[in-house]
Amino acid sequence: MTLQEFKATLNNPQPNPEWDVQIKSLWYDANGDWKKAHDLIDQLNDMVSAHVHAYLHRVEGDLWNARYWYNRAKQPEFKGSLDEEREYLLEKYLS
């Protein structure tokens, strides 16, 4: 799926049930439901989930916690806007 195809789903009532949990989390975030996005990945320990988790704490404004999760994901702290980071994550993990 491409980023544009993902964006076309944002008006749907729910994310595609076949998507990976990290993509579902980003879908909920893009639809303004930070809590649901966070709840989906909060207990996961894989690197992709940690990377999305870092972004979500950045959205929340908790930069200390975001840095912790970037470190767990072995990813550099993102320096662009939140929208740019969400798109970066989607392009990185949609394929």
Buried (B, 14 or more C-beta within 10 A) or exposed (E): EEEEEBEEBEEEEEBEEEBBBBBBBBBBBBBEBBEBBBEBBEEBEEEBBBBBBBBBBBBEEEEEBBBBBBEBBEBEEBEEEEEEBBBBBBEEBBE
